[in-house]
Amino acid sequence: MSEKKLSLEEETLRRSPALKSTPEGDVLEVVHDIQEDDIQDVRTDLEKMDDDDFYARFSPMRKKLIVLIVSLSCFLSPLSSMSFLPAVSIIADEFNTTGTMINVTNAVYNLMMGLSTLIISPMGSIYGKRNTFIVCLTLFLITTLLTGLSRNLPMFFVFRALAALFGTPPFSVGSSTLGDIYKPTERGNALGLSLLGSQLGPALGPVIGGLVVTYTSWRVIFWIQVGLTAVDLALAIMFLPETSRVTELTLKRRRTGKKEWWVSYNPLRVLINVFRYPTLTLAGIVSMSMHFNMFSLLTPIRYVVDPRFNLTEPVYGGLFYLAPGFGYVIGAVFGGRFADYHVKKYMQIRGRRVPEDRLRSMIVAMGIVLPVTVMIYGWCLEKEKGGIAVPVIMLFLGGVAQTVCYPSINTYCVDSMPQLRGDAIAGNYCVRFIAAAVSSASCLPELNALGVGWMCTISALFLFAGFGSSLTLIRFGERMRLGKSAAGDAKTG
């Protein structure tokens, strides 16, 4: 490497155990001989990042435009995942198959979203976030267009799976991009606003799909997605900058002195890091429990509320998705600010920033509001009590609580492991999409076998498991995280 002074990011990369691997991509072992001086070094790095002038490169207006681009990108893939639900029976009739088989495509879609974080999301760290963002949006547009043009079930399966593969990287790459332009004390609000897209997609998708199939062809659902993707792609090309301090490709070129074009990497490194670092494992459990709950509620809404309230048109059942949708909007707007408030509050108490402190903002939402609203929703429908008002209110309150939690856990992944860069948040998205795939595939059989009351009770138990993981992070996370990071530095430094 050249003799010029390393930037903070380059120094972090140099010290990172996650990016120091064998030529074959195998992650090196980590030792557990932790020294207090090592832990203090990591704390000093965090303090330097808080005061880094790197975050002042863009004007406030430019930053808001970047948030808009990321939020719209995060809206597209969940919209595709959920908007076709009201059209399931119509698509099944056209392709001479069953509604269950069409629902399987949604489970496959979520599974491919998880795999995408392993295969494609690391490209943001290697080749640059802007390049990865634009290429993925372009391929998502093409595959969504081909999904709408599908003439048989195999075409529909293949192109929906490919759309999921290319539509998912903006989640992790976008979160990492916002982490590049906002200080840690401002990051929660920015990530909260970007979450508007990812949360509104599942909520508004069925409403849009219901309106479309009521008045026109189901294929129009995908034409709408193509149009929105084209707008987002144009905005990204014109206004999305490269925010990385340095890419792995650039580091390799500096190290070898050659014009390299390829950096070998282990596609499993994202998932390995989730299980390698206990704090990321616990954060993954938190996200998995919330995503499992989310898809357990949203996927079967029409199968639950239509017969309960004698709704005959897809558009009427689709309106029930507006309740959690409005909750998501309110939670996303205030959740990030609430998390940032906790960070600043405990900075004054401690005299330093501890990433785990932002998780305190989700204690009430995840420990009380989410599981309680889920169980009230399920058992009121099961026992036919409370009319329409109770399930609508519970869906709304649950939506608020969920998006109060997500900005905290997303920002925690970005803040707590800066040496992993985008890999930390990519791993979290991977496991939550896997949970969504399991939930999408199992919720209808579970509903038929147990009823909506017990189905929601099981979902609430998962939420309590996630809540326990969040409490563990709040209480022990700093020592677990800094100890692991220091141990990695001791081994690879």
KETI-381496 format. One record per residue (C-alpha): residue in one letter; x negated, y, z negated. Coordinates in nm, 4 decimals. Layout:
BEGIN
R;code;east;north;up
R;A;X;Y;Z
...
//
This chain:
BEGIN
R;code;east;north;up
R;M;0.0000;0.0000;0.0000
R;S;-0.1217;0.3544;0.0633
R;E;-0.2891;0.5518;-0.2150
R;K;-0.0146;0.8173;-0.2328
R;K;0.1922;0.8251;-0.5490
R;L;0.4750;0.5747;-0.5493
R;S;0.8297;0.7032;-0.5732
R;L;1.0352;0.5842;-0.8677
R;E;1.2274;0.3449;-0.6431
R;E;0.9105;0.1975;-0.4927
R;E;0.7612;0.1513;-0.8387
R;T;1.0818;-0.0178;-0.9507
R;L;1.0692;-0.2477;-0.6486
R;R;0.7053;-0.3283;-0.7159
R;R;0.7854;-0.4303;-1.0720
R;S;1.1047;-0.6162;-0.9890
R;P;1.1018;-0.9937;-1.0355
R;A;1.4010;-1.0283;-0.8058
R;L;1.2163;-0.8951;-0.5020
R;K;0.8900;-1.0713;-0.5744
R;S;0.9402;-1.4099;-0.4194
R;T;0.7527;-1.6718;-0.2294
R;P;0.7410;-1.6586;0.1526
R;E;1.0123;-1.9217;0.1542
R;G;1.2361;-1.6933;-0.0529
R;D;1.2292;-1.9009;-0.3713
R;V;1.2799;-1.6840;-0.6762
R;L;0.9908;-1.6959;-0.9211
R;E;1.0392;-1.8243;-1.2727
R;V;1.0864;-1.5829;-1.5613
R;V;0.9074;-1.6217;-1.8922
R;H;1.0562;-1.5221;-2.2246
R;D;0.7532;-1.3748;-2.4049
R;I;0.9112;-1.0329;-2.4583
R;Q;0.7105;-0.7449;-2.6027
R;E;0.8614;-0.4277;-2.7504
R;D;0.6292;-0.2156;-2.5334
R;D;0.7755;-0.3815;-2.2228
R;I;1.1273;-0.2964;-2.3353
R;Q;1.0263;0.0642;-2.4007
R;D;0.8796;0.0844;-2.0473
R;V;1.2151;-0.0162;-1.8997
R;R;1.3974;0.2393;-2.1165
R;T;1.1555;0.5064;-1.9940
R;D;1.2346;0.4099;-1.6332
R;L;1.6065;0.4616;-1.7006
R;E;1.5405;0.8041;-1.8513
R;K;1.3326;0.9037;-1.5470
R;M;1.6159;0.7992;-1.3166
R;D;1.8596;1.0202;-1.5108
R;D;1.6446;1.3278;-1.4400
R;D;1.5369;1.2367;-1.0863
R;D;1.5724;1.5191;-0.8293
R;F;1.6497;1.2513;-0.5714
R;Y;2.0201;1.2859;-0.6575
R;A;2.0249;1.6533;-0.5496
R;R;1.9545;1.5863;-0.1806
R;F;2.3148;1.6326;-0.0663
R;S;2.5668;1.9082;-0.1298
R;P;2.8763;1.8317;-0.3411
R;M;3.0934;1.8503;-0.0280
R;R;2.8697;1.6047;0.1592
R;K;2.8848;1.3669;-0.1363
R;K;3.2651;1.3830;-0.1391
R;L;3.2706;1.3015;0.2318
R;I;3.0478;0.9985;0.1675
R;V;3.2878;0.8862;-0.1077
R;L;3.5754;0.9187;0.1419
R;I;3.3937;0.7054;0.4008
R;V;3.3126;0.4364;0.1445
R;S;3.6664;0.4393;0.0037
R;L;3.8239;0.4010;0.3482
R;S;3.5847;0.1156;0.4276
R;C;3.6804;-0.0593;0.1037
R;F;4.0478;-0.0151;0.1949
R;L;4.0232;-0.2010;0.5260
R;S;3.9319;-0.5560;0.4260
R;P;4.1815;-0.5886;0.1356
R;L;4.4459;-0.4344;0.3614
R;S;4.3803;-0.7103;0.6128
R;S;4.3910;-0.9693;0.3357
R;M;4.7356;-0.8724;0.2071
R;S;4.9251;-0.6882;0.4824
R;F;5.0159;-1.0032;0.6703
R;L;5.1867;-1.1701;0.3708
R;P;5.5372;-1.0485;0.4703
R;A;5.4726;-1.1918;0.8169
R;V;5.3682;-1.5407;0.7015
R;S;5.6889;-1.7165;0.8079
R;I;5.6992;-1.5313;1.1410
R;I;5.3352;-1.6119;1.2229
R;A;5.3916;-1.9745;1.1167
R;D;5.6873;-2.0057;1.3548
R;E;5.4913;-1.8562;1.6436
R;F;5.1951;-2.0899;1.5899
R;N;5.4152;-2.3947;1.5155
R;T;5.2769;-2.4474;1.1662
R;T;5.3839;-2.3956;0.8041
R;G;5.3725;-2.0939;0.5766
R;T;5.1429;-2.2879;0.3447
R;M;4.8890;-2.3277;0.6245
R;I;4.9006;-1.9549;0.7010
R;N;4.8494;-1.8812;0.3302
R;V;4.5402;-2.1025;0.3432
R;T;4.3926;-1.8521;0.5884
R;N;4.4125;-1.5942;0.3121
R;A;4.2176;-1.8180;0.0757
R;V;3.9612;-1.8715;0.3533
R;Y;3.9535;-1.4945;0.4058
R;N;3.8671;-1.4317;0.0404
R;L;3.6105;-1.7118;0.0423
R;M;3.4410;-1.5581;0.3463
R;M;3.4393;-1.2234;0.1658
R;G;3.2408;-1.3924;-0.1089
R;L;2.9981;-1.5558;0.1339
R;S;2.9486;-1.2241;0.3116
R;T;2.7947;-1.0730;-0.0001
R;L;2.5305;-1.3471;0.0129
R;I;2.4581;-1.3413;0.3848
R;I;2.5060;-0.9832;0.5038
R;S;2.5088;-0.7482;0.2035
R;P;2.1323;-0.7936;0.1356
R;M;2.0710;-0.6420;0.4797
R;G;2.1437;-0.3024;0.3243
R;S;1.8322;-0.3301;0.1074
R;I;1.6264;-0.4708;0.3938
R;Y;1.7232;-0.2602;0.6965
R;G;1.8993;0.0368;0.5400
R;K;2.2492;0.0987;0.4125
R;R;2.3599;0.3217;0.6998
R;N;2.2590;0.0685;0.9663
R;T;2.4274;-0.2186;0.7827
R;F;2.7409;-0.0123;0.7227
R;I;2.7845;0.0892;1.0869
R;V;2.7069;-0.2537;1.2351
R;C;2.9512;-0.4254;0.9992
R;L;3.2297;-0.1746;1.0702
R;T;3.1783;-0.2245;1.4440
R;L;3.1997;-0.6034;1.4166
R;F;3.4996;-0.5793;1.1809
R;L;3.6804;-0.3673;1.4398
R;I;3.6111;-0.6222;1.7152
R;T;3.7135;-0.9277;1.5118
R;T;4.0293;-0.7572;1.3814
R;L;4.1245;-0.6727;1.7392
R;L;4.0718;-1.0361;1.8404
R;T;4.2806;-1.1537;1.5422
R;G;4.5710;-0.9475;1.6703
R;L;4.5236;-1.1003;2.0159
R;S;4.5173;-1.4596;1.8854
R;R;4.7296;-1.7037;2.0863
R;N;4.7019;-2.0072;1.8609
R;L;4.6240;-2.1065;1.5027
R;P;4.2523;-2.1898;1.5529
R;M;4.1906;-1.8445;1.7047
R;F;4.3763;-1.6846;1.4141
R;F;4.1691;-1.8817;1.1600
R;V;3.8328;-1.8105;1.3210
R;F;3.8746;-1.4398;1.3862
R;R;4.0274;-1.3703;1.0440
R;A;3.7317;-1.5481;0.8836
R;L;3.4858;-1.3431;1.0899
R;A;3.6736;-1.0233;1.0052
R;A;3.6286;-1.1047;0.6363
R;L;3.2584;-1.1738;0.6907
R;F;3.1966;-0.8333;0.8496
R;G;3.4521;-0.6326;0.6517
R;T;3.3110;-0.7071;0.3076
R;P;2.9553;-0.5586;0.2997
R;P;3.0867;-0.1995;0.2672
R;F;3.1972;-0.2939;-0.0865
R;S;2.8505;-0.3624;-0.2236
R;V;2.6574;-0.1471;0.0237
R;G;2.9004;0.1385;-0.0382
R;S;2.8698;0.1097;-0.4164
R;S;2.4922;0.1064;-0.3853
R;T;2.5107;0.4102;-0.1550
R;L;2.7055;0.6058;-0.4160
R;G;2.4527;0.4936;-0.6753
R;D;2.1855;0.6572;-0.4582
R;I;2.3522;0.9991;-0.4513
R;Y;2.5096;1.0349;-0.7977
R;K;2.3343;1.0475;-1.1333
R;P;2.4306;0.7722;-1.3783
R;T;2.6330;1.0212;-1.5837
R;E;2.8397;1.1101;-1.2725
R;R;2.8477;0.7706;-1.1080
R;G;3.1572;0.6282;-1.2761
R;N;3.3850;0.8959;-1.1353
R;A;3.2486;0.8510;-0.7818
R;L;3.2816;0.4727;-0.7943
R;G;3.6277;0.5087;-0.9453
R;L;3.7410;0.7195;-0.6500
R;S;3.5856;0.4751;-0.4041
R;L;3.7843;0.1995;-0.5755
R;L;4.1041;0.3689;-0.4622
R;G;4.0501;0.1987;-0.1288
R;S;3.9819;-0.1510;-0.2566
R;Q;4.2771;-0.1367;-0.4962
R;L;4.5265;0.0303;-0.2622
R;G;4.4587;-0.2233;0.0136
R;P;4.6197;-0.5167;-0.1713
R;A;4.9013;-0.2953;-0.3023
R;L;4.9970;-0.1070;0.0146
R;G;4.9149;-0.3861;0.2593
R;P;5.2357;-0.5849;0.1980
R;V;5.4440;-0.2650;0.2152
R;I;5.2952;-0.1774;0.5530
R;G;5.3287;-0.5377;0.6679
R;G;5.6914;-0.5508;0.5539
R;L;5.7796;-0.2365;0.7485
R;V;5.5999;-0.3623;1.0584
R;V;5.7605;-0.7080;1.0738
R;T;6.1042;-0.5625;0.9983
R;Y;6.0956;-0.3293;1.2982
R;T;5.8337;-0.4629;1.5413
R;S;5.5767;-0.7398;1.6104
R;W;5.3448;-0.8773;1.3407
R;R;5.0520;-0.8012;1.5720
R;V;5.1024;-0.4290;1.5077
R;I;4.9661;-0.4939;1.1570
R;F;4.6264;-0.5585;1.3115
R;W;4.6536;-0.2677;1.5588
R;I;4.6959;-0.0357;1.2594
R;Q;4.3828;-0.1839;1.1029
R;V;4.1909;-0.1374;1.4283
R;G;4.2895;0.2302;1.4386
R;L;4.1870;0.2930;1.0775
R;T;3.8570;0.1117;1.1320
R;A;3.7840;0.3228;1.4402
R;V;3.8385;0.6415;1.2371
R;D;3.6116;0.5185;0.9584
R;L;3.3444;0.4085;1.2050
R;A;3.3453;0.7505;1.3723
R;L;3.3113;0.9231;1.0336
R;A;3.0257;0.6917;0.9344
R;I;2.8367;0.7510;1.2594
R;M;2.8693;1.1286;1.2258
R;F;2.8375;1.1891;0.8528
R;L;2.6980;0.8875;0.6642
R;P;2.3249;0.9361;0.5953
R;E;2.0675;0.6787;0.4980
R;T;2.0520;0.7107;0.1202
R;S;1.7873;0.4509;0.0338
R;R;1.4608;0.5793;-0.1035
R;V;1.2817;0.2982;0.0729
R;T;1.3839;-0.0254;0.2470
R;E;1.2185;-0.3637;0.2148
R;L;1.1311;-0.3479;0.5851
R;T;0.9479;-0.0183;0.5285
R;L;0.7568;-0.1652;0.2350
R;K;0.6551;-0.4654;0.4448
R;R;0.5328;-0.2402;0.7255
R;R;0.3260;-0.0374;0.4791
R;R;0.1834;-0.3517;0.3257
R;T;0.0910;-0.5239;0.6545
R;G;0.0146;-0.2180;0.8659
R;K;0.2179;-0.3776;1.1461
R;K;0.5460;-0.2791;1.3111
R;E;0.7449;-0.5620;1.1591
R;W;1.1111;-0.6199;1.2498
R;W;1.2052;-0.9081;1.0204
R;V;1.1956;-0.9604;0.6456
R;S;1.2641;-1.3156;0.5324
R;Y;1.5001;-1.3474;0.2388
R;N;1.6856;-1.6123;0.0485
R;P;2.0622;-1.5671;0.1121
R;L;2.1247;-1.7240;-0.2276
R;R;1.9174;-1.4645;-0.4115
R;V;2.2299;-1.2537;-0.4750
R;L;2.4093;-1.5446;-0.6397
R;I;2.0928;-1.6639;-0.8165
R;N;2.0601;-1.3260;-0.9850
R;V;2.4150;-1.3515;-1.1200
R;F;2.3167;-1.6647;-1.3128
R;R;1.9557;-1.5668;-1.3724
R;Y;2.0432;-1.2582;-1.5746
R;P;2.2865;-1.3259;-1.8625
R;T;2.4260;-0.9734;-1.8468
R;L;2.5176;-1.0165;-1.4794
R;T;2.6730;-1.3547;-1.5613
R;L;2.8950;-1.1946;-1.8245
R;A;2.9800;-0.9045;-1.5931
R;G;3.0750;-1.1614;-1.3297
R;I;3.3134;-1.3335;-1.5718
R;V;3.4788;-0.9972;-1.6423
R;S;3.5314;-0.9259;-1.2712
R;M;3.6405;-1.2813;-1.1916
R;S;3.9095;-1.2748;-1.4592
R;M;4.0519;-0.9475;-1.3274
R;H;4.0452;-1.0530;-0.9618
R;F;4.1995;-1.3912;-1.0444
R;N;4.4776;-1.2106;-1.2279
R;M;4.5228;-0.9578;-0.9488
R;F;4.5756;-1.2153;-0.6755
R;S;4.7835;-1.4392;-0.9032
R;L;5.0282;-1.1500;-0.9340
R;L;5.0160;-0.9994;-0.5855
R;T;5.0111;-1.3084;-0.3633
R;P;5.3401;-1.4666;-0.4806
R;I;5.5409;-1.1479;-0.5505
R;R;5.7904;-1.2133;-0.2711
R;Y;5.8304;-1.5768;-0.3771
R;V;5.9128;-1.4553;-0.7292
R;V;6.1147;-1.1358;-0.6906
R;D;6.3060;-1.2110;-0.3686
R;P;6.5088;-1.5020;-0.5114
R;R;6.5303;-1.3383;-0.8558
R;F;6.6896;-1.0174;-0.7213
R;N;6.8455;-1.1579;-0.4005
R;L;6.6227;-0.9595;-0.1631
R;T;6.6611;-1.0691;0.1985
R;E;6.4447;-0.8285;0.4017
R;P;6.0611;-0.8392;0.3905
R;V;6.0473;-0.4620;0.3497
R;Y;6.2437;-0.4739;0.0222
R;G;6.0186;-0.7350;-0.1364
R;G;5.7186;-0.5402;-0.0114
R;L;5.8307;-0.2332;-0.2061
R;F;5.7458;-0.4137;-0.5303
R;Y;5.3790;-0.3744;-0.4371
R;L;5.4140;0.0023;-0.4756
R;A;5.4343;-0.0339;-0.8547
R;P;5.0803;-0.1711;-0.9000
R;G;4.9689;0.0526;-0.6134
R;F;5.0606;0.3720;-0.7958
R;G;4.9003;0.2265;-1.1075
R;Y;4.5793;0.1642;-0.9147
R;V;4.5717;0.5272;-0.7982
R;I;4.6085;0.6669;-1.1497
R;G;4.3621;0.4195;-1.2998
R;A;4.1003;0.4830;-1.0306
R;V;4.1223;0.8614;-1.0734
R;F;4.0910;0.8566;-1.4522
R;G;3.8995;0.5319;-1.5103
R;G;3.5691;0.6569;-1.3722
R;R;3.5903;0.9846;-1.5635
R;F;3.6775;0.7933;-1.8801
R;A;3.3714;0.5702;-1.8351
R;D;3.1432;0.8700;-1.7743
R;Y;3.2871;1.0340;-2.0873
R;H;3.1805;0.7336;-2.2962
R;V;2.8305;0.7416;-2.1467
R;K;2.7874;1.1103;-2.2353
R;K;2.9439;1.0638;-2.5798
R;Y;2.7047;0.7868;-2.6800
R;M;2.4081;0.9657;-2.5229
R;Q;2.4667;1.2412;-2.7790
R;I;2.4927;0.9849;-3.0587
R;R;2.1877;0.7766;-2.9570
R;G;1.9759;1.0433;-2.7910
R;R;1.9394;0.8213;-2.4831
R;R;2.1540;0.6482;-2.2223
R;V;2.2532;0.2844;-2.2636
R;P;2.4411;0.1401;-1.9608
R;E;2.6488;-0.0906;-2.1821
R;D;2.8145;0.2089;-2.3502
R;R;3.0338;0.2731;-2.0468
R;L;3.1975;-0.0665;-2.1006
R;R;3.3561;0.0712;-2.4175
R;S;3.6010;0.2571;-2.1932
R;M;3.7695;-0.0715;-2.0960
R;I;3.8272;-0.2219;-2.4430
R;V;4.1935;-0.1225;-2.4790
R;A;4.2775;-0.1675;-2.1104
R;M;4.1320;-0.5170;-2.0795
R;G;4.1800;-0.6459;-2.4311
R;I;4.5395;-0.5349;-2.4812
R;V;4.7175;-0.3719;-2.1863
R;L;4.6281;-0.6160;-1.9069
R;P;4.7041;-0.9497;-2.0783
R;V;5.0146;-0.8160;-2.2552
R;T;5.1690;-0.6679;-1.9398
R;V;5.0957;-0.9872;-1.7455
R;M;5.2743;-1.2051;-1.9992
R;I;5.5728;-0.9702;-2.0338
R;Y;5.6030;-0.9593;-1.6532
R;G;5.5922;-1.3375;-1.6210
R;W;5.8266;-1.4315;-1.9022
R;C;6.0856;-1.1624;-1.8247
R;L;6.1098;-1.3018;-1.4717
R;E;6.1087;-1.6598;-1.6007
R;K;6.3928;-1.5919;-1.8480
R;E;6.5707;-1.3436;-1.6162
R;K;6.5567;-1.0613;-1.8706
R;G;6.5085;-0.6876;-1.8246
R;G;6.6355;-0.6494;-1.4678
R;I;6.4133;-0.4852;-1.2069
R;A;6.2802;-0.2164;-1.4418
R;V;6.0671;-0.4356;-1.6695
R;P;5.8600;-0.6148;-1.4008
R;V;5.8105;-0.2872;-1.2116
R;I;5.6878;-0.1076;-1.5251
R;M;5.4602;-0.3982;-1.6201
R;L;5.3084;-0.4089;-1.2710
R;F;5.2476;-0.0340;-1.2889
R;L;5.0849;-0.0419;-1.6343
R;G;4.8766;-0.3442;-1.5379
R;G;4.7605;-0.1607;-1.2258
R;V;4.6502;0.1387;-1.4327
R;A;4.4637;-0.0842;-1.6787
R;Q;4.2889;-0.2812;-1.4063
R;T;4.1433;0.0218;-1.2310
R;V;4.0391;0.1732;-1.5624
R;C;3.8189;-0.1362;-1.5986
R;Y;3.6726;-0.1719;-1.2495
R;P;3.4762;0.1575;-1.2347
R;S;3.3092;0.0616;-1.5628
R;I;3.2008;-0.2860;-1.4572
R;N;3.0988;-0.1768;-1.1052
R;T;2.8904;0.1135;-1.2326
R;Y;2.7402;-0.1061;-1.5026
R;C;2.6077;-0.3455;-1.2374
R;V;2.4500;-0.0548;-1.0468
R;D;2.3071;0.1154;-1.3589
R;S;2.1875;-0.1781;-1.5619
R;M;1.9642;-0.3505;-1.3056
R;P;1.8159;-0.0754;-1.0840
R;Q;1.5317;-0.3068;-0.9804
R;L;1.7853;-0.5338;-0.8069
R;R;1.9365;-0.2425;-0.6141
R;G;2.2385;-0.3627;-0.4156
R;D;2.1970;-0.7274;-0.5168
R;A;2.3492;-0.6755;-0.8621
R;I;2.6800;-0.5349;-0.7375
R;A;2.6807;-0.7722;-0.4376
R;G;2.6610;-1.0709;-0.6723
R;N;2.9479;-0.9349;-0.8781
R;Y;3.1619;-0.8952;-0.5678
R;C;3.0685;-1.2460;-0.4565
R;V;3.2009;-1.4163;-0.7683
R;R;3.5135;-1.2004;-0.7854
R;F;3.6023;-1.2857;-0.4237
R;I;3.5535;-1.6537;-0.5012
R;A;3.7979;-1.6107;-0.7904
R;A;4.0403;-1.4384;-0.5528
R;A;4.0127;-1.7297;-0.3085
R;V;4.0881;-1.9817;-0.5842
R;S;4.3792;-1.7711;-0.7053
R;S;4.5243;-1.7254;-0.3555
R;A;4.5101;-2.0980;-0.2860
R;S;4.6409;-2.2136;-0.6242
R;C;4.9052;-1.9587;-0.7249
R;L;5.1947;-2.0995;-0.5199
R;P;5.1410;-2.4646;-0.6254
R;E;5.0965;-2.3389;-0.9816
R;L;5.4163;-2.1339;-0.9550
R;N;5.6141;-2.4312;-0.8239
R;A;5.4779;-2.6680;-1.0883
R;L;5.4814;-2.4485;-1.3996
R;G;5.6993;-2.1464;-1.3291
R;V;5.6045;-1.7797;-1.3317
R;G;5.5947;-1.7541;-1.7124
R;W;5.3247;-2.0154;-1.7676
R;M;5.1389;-1.9059;-1.4545
R;C;5.1074;-1.5545;-1.6001
R;T;5.0105;-1.6965;-1.9402
R;I;4.7207;-1.8854;-1.7806
R;S;4.6167;-1.5655;-1.6040
R;A;4.6269;-1.3805;-1.9383
R;L;4.3986;-1.6440;-2.0930
R;F;4.1449;-1.5790;-1.8175
R;L;4.1698;-1.2081;-1.8983
R;F;4.0964;-1.2770;-2.2651
R;A;3.7862;-1.4707;-2.1565
R;G;3.6759;-1.1694;-1.9529
R;F;3.7460;-0.9414;-2.2477
R;G;3.5281;-1.1577;-2.4711
R;S;3.2480;-1.1293;-2.2159
R;S;3.2786;-0.7496;-2.2124
R;L;3.2569;-0.7359;-2.5941
R;T;2.9445;-0.9541;-2.5802
R;L;2.7874;-0.7113;-2.3336
R;I;2.8724;-0.4119;-2.5511
R;R;2.7250;-0.5744;-2.8619
R;F;2.4243;-0.7650;-2.7263
R;G;2.3866;-0.6536;-2.3631
R;E;2.1006;-0.4077;-2.4019
R;R;1.8686;-0.6548;-2.5739
R;M;1.9642;-0.9316;-2.3299
R;R;1.9127;-0.7079;-2.0280
R;L;1.5928;-0.5317;-2.1276
R;G;1.4419;-0.8496;-2.2632
R;K;1.5048;-1.0330;-1.9370
R;S;1.3729;-0.7433;-1.7289
R;A;1.0621;-0.7079;-1.9422
R;A;1.0005;-1.0801;-1.9226
R;G;1.0207;-1.0663;-1.5457
R;D;0.7698;-0.7841;-1.5355
R;A;0.5351;-0.9770;-1.7632
R;K;0.5429;-1.2695;-1.5251
R;T;0.5141;-1.0840;-1.1950
R;G;0.3306;-0.7646;-1.2888
//
